[in-house]
Amino acid sequence: IWSPLVAGFSAWILCVAQNASNVLQAEQSNWNKYGMMAFSVGLSLYLGWFVSVGVALYWVASNLLAVAQLYLLNWVINPKNYVDYEALEQSKKELEALGNLGGKKRKRFGDPETKREKQDYKKFFSVVNKHLVFYSESNGFYKYYQGMIEYLLENTNLVIHYITSDPDDQIFELAKTQDKIRPYYIGEKRLITLMMKMEADVVVMTMPDLENYHIKRSYISKDIEYIYIPHGMDSLNLTMRTGSMNHYDTVFCVGKHQKEEIEKTEAAYGLPKKTLVDWGYSLLDEMREDYAKLSHKENVVKKILIAPSWQQDNIVDSCLEQILDNLKGRGYQITVRPHPQHVRHRGEFMEQLKLKYEQDKDVEIQTDFSSNNTVFEADLMITDWSGIAYEYAYTTQKPVLFINTPMKIMNPEYQKIDTVPLNILLREEIGCSLNLDELNLLGDKVQMLLERKNDYYEKIGNFVQEYVYNHGTSAEIGAKYIVAAIQRKIKGRKGEK
């Protein structure tokens, strides 16, 4: 009777020692460590009843010798001298971040979004000879494709395969009335394998860092043309990570500044040349068209829009209340339009701001982003390093007051190429800037910019002409390039035959 108990006890001692002192076992999850312990002890107890006493004693001796060997080897070769625990912790964080891709955790069974995703994944790969695929990270990215997609729908017979990681993307409603749009909901985790298995002629994306992180070029089809569409009109060199464009075949450039940055980056790093398309910015074309339809009455009460970015130490986090206290009571209508991520992550703070200024009839904290009217009607914008400054200034040709919060630098190597990022170059051209310790001058600067609004109108108009390609026709230019790229692929396959 005692032999299975002793065998089980020795198995327990071995598992305890391994969990504590074996560097590989110590890093396993609790489920793995204690699950294996329960299994080993249980198996020893169970089998101990059926084997001879000699076999049970052999297990006991083997387990105890393994414990002694473990501690002896750890004494001779201390694992702590060979394991980089700091790097190990960093890798754990990166693995956790990858595990959190796709947002909220879902139910293991019976989740409707999981079922829908599996169906769309299967449906996507059931289609052969796909010519054109768009990928959108979320609903908000459709606007960067909209003009080109509308041109393609109206002027070609191409079927547009549109992958989105947002189950509520507007593309699903649009597809109900457009039979040439095939939408697919694919979360970011499953997107990893989908992209690896991608087969198409052209793939269009707004996501930088292709191949640098979890989203790879296709392992199946090596001749896909990957096209990058910028979702901002400012510097790519400053606001994108180092090497973020390296693995795209083609980049649609907003203006000469982006084209110059990419060309000089290729030269500085010895990179293969990409196809650079003089594109423009179809979203700006649409905004300018919408703005032109409005009745442009002079505001009796001047309207000031505060539109911060979502980077560290932005206006909201560093000086918003100081700005508001400097401007209120001066006869302006002030609207704070925080970045959507502020509303999402700092909702309580936004509500506190609303309460603080609810008695000030000249201050509004706006958290509804469904309309551009607030942007169009403003006489002046105040921002930090947000790209919305260029959308506002280039659309309305009205000035911007920049607050010099710490600069948004995604690429620490941006100075390796000899070109000044647009974010810095135009800061004193389409308006003016103030340092954080100069906010006592805010009222005077605002008054000056409003009084010189007509001077800036012509000046900003000239910058639009200089730094944005193909005004009013960028959607057509982009769509025609995509069609030509697909035709080249088809022609190439026929030539191979």
C-alpha positions in Angstrom: 0.0 0.0 0.0 2.8 2.4 0.8 4.7 2.1 -2.5 2.2 4.1 -4.7 2.0 6.8 -2.0 5.8 7.1 -1.8 6.0 7.2 -5.7 3.3 9.9 -5.8 5.1 11.9 -3.1 8.4 11.7 -4.9 6.7 12.9 -8.2 5.3 15.9 -6.2 8.8 16.8 -4.9 10.2 16.6 -8.4 7.5 18.9 -9.8 7.9 21.4 -7.0 11.7 21.5 -7.6 11.2 22.0 -11.4 8.6 24.7 -11.0 11.0 26.6 -8.7 14.4 26.0 -10.2 14.1 24.9 -13.8 14.4 28.1 -15.8 12.2 26.9 -18.6 9.5 25.4 -16.4 9.5 28.5 -14.2 8.4 30.6 -17.1 5.4 28.4 -17.9 1.8 29.4 -17.0 0.3 28.3 -13.7 -2.0 26.1 -15.7 0.9 24.3 -17.3 3.0 24.0 -14.1 0.3 22.8 -11.8 -1.5 20.8 -14.4 1.6 18.8 -15.1 2.1 18.4 -11.3 -1.4 17.0 -10.8 -1.0 14.7 -13.8 2.4 13.3 -12.7 1.3 12.7 -9.1 -2.0 11.2 -10.2 -0.3 8.9 -12.7 2.2 7.7 -10.1 -0.6 7.0 -7.6 -2.7 5.2 -10.2 0.0 3.0 -11.8 1.6 2.3 -8.4 -1.3 0.0 -7.5 -0.6 -2.3 -10.5 3.2 -2.5 -10.7 5.6 -4.3 -8.5 7.2 -2.7 -5.5 10.6 -2.7 -7.2 9.2 -0.6 -10.1 7.7 1.9 -7.7 11.0 2.2 -5.9 12.8 2.7 -9.2 10.4 5.7 -9.9 11.1 7.1 -6.4 14.9 6.8 -6.8 14.7 8.3 -10.3 12.6 11.3 -9.1 14.8 12.0 -6.2 18.0 11.7 -8.2 16.5 14.1 -10.8 15.9 16.7 -8.0 19.5 16.3 -6.8 20.8 16.6 -10.4 18.8 19.7 -11.0 20.2 21.6 -8.0 23.7 20.3 -8.7 23.7 21.6 -12.3 22.2 24.9 -11.3 25.0 25.3 -8.8 27.7 24.5 -11.4 26.1 26.6 -14.2 23.8 29.2 -12.7 21.0 30.0 -15.2 20.7 33.6 -13.9 24.1 34.3 -15.5 22.9 33.2 -18.9 19.2 34.4 -19.1 18.5 38.0 -20.0 15.5 38.5 -17.7 15.0 42.1 -18.9 14.7 40.9 -22.5 12.5 38.1 -21.4 10.1 40.4 -19.7 10.0 42.7 -22.8 9.3 39.7 -25.0 6.4 38.8 -22.6 4.9 42.2 -23.0 5.2 42.0 -26.8 3.6 38.6 -26.8 0.8 39.9 -24.6 0.3 42.9 -27.0 0.1 40.5 -29.9 -2.4 38.4 -28.0 -4.6 41.5 -27.5 -4.8 42.2 -31.2 -8.4 42.6 -32.4 -9.7 44.3 -29.3 -12.0 42.7 -26.7 -11.7 39.1 -25.8 -14.5 36.9 -27.2 -16.3 33.9 -25.9 -14.6 30.7 -26.7 -17.9 29.2 -28.1 -21.0 30.7 -29.6 -19.7 34.2 -30.3 -21.5 35.6 -33.3 -18.5 37.8 -34.4 -16.2 34.8 -34.3 -18.6 32.8 -36.4 -19.0 35.6 -38.9 -15.2 36.1 -39.1 -14.7 32.4 -39.9 -17.4 32.5 -42.6 -15.9 35.6 -44.2 -12.4 34.1 -44.0 -13.6 31.0 -45.8 -15.6 33.1 -48.3 -12.5 35.2 -49.1 -10.4 32.2 -50.0 -13.3 30.6 -52.0 -12.9 33.3 -54.6 -10.2 32.7 -57.2 -8.6 35.3 -59.5 -9.0 38.2 -57.2 -7.7 41.4 -58.9 -8.1 44.1 -56.2 -8.1 44.0 -52.4 -8.5 46.9 -50.0 -7.7 46.5 -46.3 -9.1 48.9 -43.6 -8.1 48.8 -40.0 -11.4 50.3 -38.9 -14.5 52.1 -40.1 -12.7 55.5 -40.1 -10.3 54.5 -42.8 -12.9 54.2 -45.6 -12.8 57.9 -46.2 -9.2 57.7 -47.5 -10.3 55.2 -50.2 -13.7 56.6 -50.9 -13.0 58.8 -53.9 -11.0 56.0 -55.7 -13.6 53.3 -54.9 -16.4 55.5 -56.2 -14.5 56.1 -59.4 -13.8 52.4 -59.8 -17.4 51.5 -59.3 -18.6 54.1 -61.8 -16.1 53.5 -64.5 -14.9 49.9 -64.3 -16.3 46.4 -63.9 -13.7 45.5 -61.2 -14.9 43.6 -58.2 -13.6 45.2 -55.1 -12.7 42.9 -52.2 -12.7 45.0 -49.1 -11.3 43.5 -45.9 -12.0 45.3 -42.6 -11.1 44.6 -39.0 -14.2 46.5 -37.8 -17.4 44.4 -37.7 -19.5 47.6 -37.8 -17.6 49.1 -40.8 -19.9 51.2 -43.1 -18.7 49.1 -46.0 -21.2 46.4 -45.1 -24.1 48.8 -45.6 -22.6 50.1 -48.8 -22.2 46.6 -50.2 -25.9 46.1 -49.9 -26.4 48.6 -52.8 -23.1 47.9 -54.7 -22.8 44.4 -55.9 -19.2 45.0 -57.1 -18.1 45.4 -53.5 -17.4 42.2 -51.5 -16.8 43.0 -47.8 -15.2 40.7 -45.3 -14.8 41.1 -41.6 -11.4 39.7 -40.5 -10.1 40.5 -37.0 -6.4 41.4 -36.6 -5.4 38.0 -35.3 -6.9 36.1 -38.2 -5.6 38.8 -40.5 -2.1 37.6 -39.9 -2.7 34.3 -41.6 -5.0 35.8 -44.3 -2.3 38.2 -45.4 0.3 35.4 -45.5 -2.0 33.4 -47.8 -3.1 36.4 -49.9 -3.6 35.9 -53.6 -4.4 39.0 -55.7 -3.0 41.4 -58.2 -3.1 44.5 -56.2 -3.5 45.1 -52.4 -4.2 48.6 -51.2 -3.6 49.6 -47.6 -3.2 52.6 -45.3 -1.3 50.5 -42.7 2.4 51.3 -42.5 5.1 48.9 -41.4 4.1 46.1 -43.8 6.4 43.1 -43.1 8.1 44.9 -40.1 5.6 43.5 -37.5 2.9 40.9 -37.6 1.3 41.8 -41.0 3.5 40.2 -43.7 3.5 40.2 -47.5 2.0 37.1 -49.0 4.0 33.9 -48.7 1.9 32.4 -51.5 1.9 35.0 -54.2 5.2 36.9 -54.6 4.2 39.2 -57.4 1.4 41.2 -55.6 1.7 44.9 -55.9 1.2 46.5 -52.5 0.2 50.1 -52.6 0.4 52.4 -49.6 -2.2 55.2 -49.3 -1.2 58.0 -46.8 -3.8 59.0 -44.3 -2.3 62.4 -43.6 -0.9 65.3 -45.7 2.2 66.0 -43.6 5.6 64.4 -43.3 5.9 60.6 -43.7 9.6 60.8 -42.6 8.8 62.3 -39.2 5.4 60.8 -38.3 6.0 57.2 -39.4 8.4 54.7 -37.8 11.8 54.0 -39.4 11.4 51.8 -42.4 7.6 51.9 -42.4 7.5 52.2 -46.2 10.3 49.8 -47.0 8.2 46.8 -48.0 5.6 48.5 -50.2 6.0 48.4 -54.0 4.1 51.7 -54.6 3.4 54.8 -52.5 0.7 57.3 -53.5 2.3 60.7 -52.6 0.2 63.7 -51.4 2.7 66.2 -52.7 6.4 66.8 -53.6 7.4 66.8 -49.9 6.4 63.1 -49.4 8.0 62.1 -52.8 11.2 63.8 -51.9 11.3 62.2 -48.4 10.9 58.7 -49.9 13.5 59.3 -52.6 16.1 60.6 -50.2 15.3 57.8 -47.7 16.0 55.2 -50.5 19.2 56.9 -51.3 20.4 57.2 -47.6 19.7 53.6 -46.8 20.5 52.0 -50.2 16.9 50.8 -50.7 15.3 49.5 -53.9 13.3 52.3 -55.6 9.6 52.2 -55.2 7.0 53.4 -57.7 6.0 56.9 -56.5 2.7 58.1 -57.8 1.9 61.9 -58.0 -1.5 61.4 -56.4 -2.8 64.2 -54.2 -5.3 63.6 -51.4 -8.8 62.6 -52.4 -10.2 63.3 -48.9 -9.0 66.9 -49.2 -10.7 67.2 -52.6 -14.0 66.0 -51.0 -13.6 68.4 -48.1 -12.9 71.3 -50.4 -15.9 70.4 -52.5 -18.2 70.2 -49.4 -16.8 73.4 -48.1 -17.4 75.2 -51.4 -21.1 74.3 -51.2 -21.6 76.2 -47.9 -22.7 79.8 -47.6 -19.7 81.6 -46.3 -21.2 84.2 -44.1 -18.8 86.3 -41.9 -19.2 85.1 -38.3 -20.3 88.0 -36.1 -18.9 86.1 -33.1 -15.5 84.6 -34.1 -15.3 80.9 -33.7 -12.2 79.2 -32.4 -11.7 75.4 -32.7 -9.3 73.7 -30.4 -8.4 70.3 -32.0 -5.6 68.5 -30.2 -3.7 65.4 -31.3 -3.5 62.1 -29.4 0.2 62.0 -28.8 2.0 62.2 -25.4 1.8 65.6 -23.7 -0.8 67.0 -26.1 -2.9 70.1 -25.5 -5.6 68.2 -23.5 -3.0 66.6 -21.2 -0.7 69.6 -20.8 -2.4 73.0 -21.1 -6.1 72.9 -22.3 -7.5 74.6 -19.2 -4.9 77.3 -19.3 -5.8 78.0 -22.9 -9.5 78.1 -22.2 -9.0 80.4 -19.2 -7.0 82.7 -21.4 -9.6 82.9 -24.1 -13.0 82.8 -22.4 -14.7 86.1 -21.8 -13.0 87.7 -24.9 -16.1 87.5 -27.1 -15.2 84.3 -28.9 -17.2 81.1 -29.4 -14.7 78.4 -28.4 -15.2 74.7 -29.3 -12.9 72.0 -28.0 -13.0 69.0 -30.3 -10.8 66.4 -28.6 -9.3 63.5 -30.4 -11.7 60.5 -30.5 -9.1 58.5 -28.5 -9.4 61.1 -25.7 -13.1 60.6 -25.5 -12.6 56.8 -25.5 -9.8 56.6 -22.9 -10.3 59.7 -20.8 -14.1 60.0 -20.9 -14.3 60.8 -17.2 -11.9 63.7 -17.7 -13.9 65.0 -20.6 -17.1 64.9 -18.5 -15.3 66.9 -15.7 -14.3 69.5 -18.3 -17.9 69.8 -19.4 -19.0 70.4 -15.8 -16.2 72.9 -15.2 -17.2 75.1 -18.2 -20.9 74.4 -18.4 -21.6 77.9 -17.0 -19.3 79.5 -19.6 -21.7 80.0 -22.6 -18.7 80.7 -24.8 -17.0 77.3 -24.3 -18.3 74.0 -25.7 -16.6 70.6 -25.2 -17.8 68.7 -28.3 -17.6 64.8 -28.3 -19.8 64.2 -31.4 -17.6 63.8 -34.5 -20.4 63.0 -37.0 -20.2 66.4 -38.8 -17.4 68.5 -40.3 -19.4 71.7 -39.8 -17.5 72.6 -36.7 -14.3 72.5 -38.7 -15.6 74.3 -41.7 -17.2 77.2 -39.6 -14.2 77.9 -37.4 -12.4 81.2 -38.0 -9.2 79.9 -36.4 -7.9 76.5 -35.3 -5.6 75.9 -32.3 -3.8 72.6 -32.3 -0.4 71.0 -31.4 1.1 68.6 -33.9 -2.1 67.1 -35.2 -2.4 66.5 -39.0 -5.9 68.0 -38.8 -4.2 71.4 -39.1 -3.5 70.7 -42.8 -6.9 69.4 -43.5 -8.4 72.5 -41.9 -6.0 75.1 -43.4 -5.9 73.5 -46.9 -9.8 73.3 -47.0 -10.7 76.7 -45.5 -7.5 78.6 -46.2 -7.8 80.0 -42.7 -4.8 80.2 -40.2 -3.7 77.9 -37.5 -2.2 78.6 -34.1 0.2 75.9 -33.1 1.0 75.1 -29.4 4.6 73.8 -29.2 4.0 70.8 -27.0 6.8 68.1 -27.4 7.1 67.2 -31.0 5.6 64.0 -32.3 8.6 62.1 -33.6 7.9 58.5 -34.7 11.1 58.2 -36.6 14.1 59.1 -34.4 16.3 58.9 -37.5 14.3 61.5 -39.5 17.3 63.9 -39.6 19.3 61.3 -41.7 17.8 62.8 -44.8 18.4 66.5 -45.6 14.8 67.7 -45.9 12.8 69.7 -43.4 9.5 67.9 -42.5 6.4 69.8 -43.5 5.2 69.7 -39.9 8.1 72.0 -39.0 8.4 73.9 -42.3 4.8 75.2 -42.4 4.4 75.9 -38.7 5.2 79.6 -39.1 3.8 79.8 -42.6 0.1 78.8 -42.3 -0.2 80.5 -39.0 2.1 80.9 -36.0 3.2 79.0 -32.9 3.5 79.5 -29.2 5.7 77.8 -26.6 4.1 76.5 -23.5 5.7 79.2 -21.4 4.2 81.9 -23.7 0.5 81.1 -23.2 0.0 84.5 -21.6 0.4 85.9 -25.1 -2.3 83.6 -26.5 -5.0 86.3 -26.6 -2.8 88.7 -28.6 -1.8 86.0 -31.1 -5.4 84.9 -31.6 -6.4 88.5 -32.3 -3.5 89.0 -34.7 -4.3 85.9 -36.7 -8.0 86.8 -36.9 -7.2 90.3 -38.1 -4.8 89.0 -40.8 -7.2 86.2 -41.9 -7.4 87.6 -45.5 -3.6 87.7 -45.8 -3.4 84.0 -44.9 -6.1 83.1 -47.3 -3.9 83.8 -50.3 -0.7 82.5 -48.6 -2.3 79.2 -47.7 -3.8 78.8 -51.1 -0.3 79.0 -52.6 0.9 76.4 -50.2 -1.9 74.1 -51.3 -0.9 74.5 -54.9 2.7 73.8 -54.0 2.4 70.8 -51.7 -0.7 68.9 -52.9 -0.8 67.2 -56.3 -3.8 67.0 -58.7 -6.4 69.2 -57.0 -9.9 67.9 -57.6 -8.7 64.9 -59.6 -6.7 62.8 -57.2 -9.3 60.1 -56.9 -9.3 59.6 -60.6 -5.5 59.6 -60.8 -5.3 57.0 -58.0 -8.0 54.8 -59.5 -6.5 54.9 -63.0 -3.1 53.8 -61.6 -4.8 50.8 -59.8 -6.5 49.8 -63.0 -3.3 50.1 -65.0 -1.4 48.0 -62.4 -4.0 45.2 -62.6 -3.9 45.3 -66.4 -0.1 44.9 -66.3 -0.4 41.9 -64.0 -3.0 40.3 -66.4 -0.9 41.0 -69.4 2.2 39.6 -67.7 0.4 36.3 -67.0 -0.7 36.0 -70.6 2.8 36.7 -71.7 4.1 33.8 -69.5 1.8 31.4 -71.2 
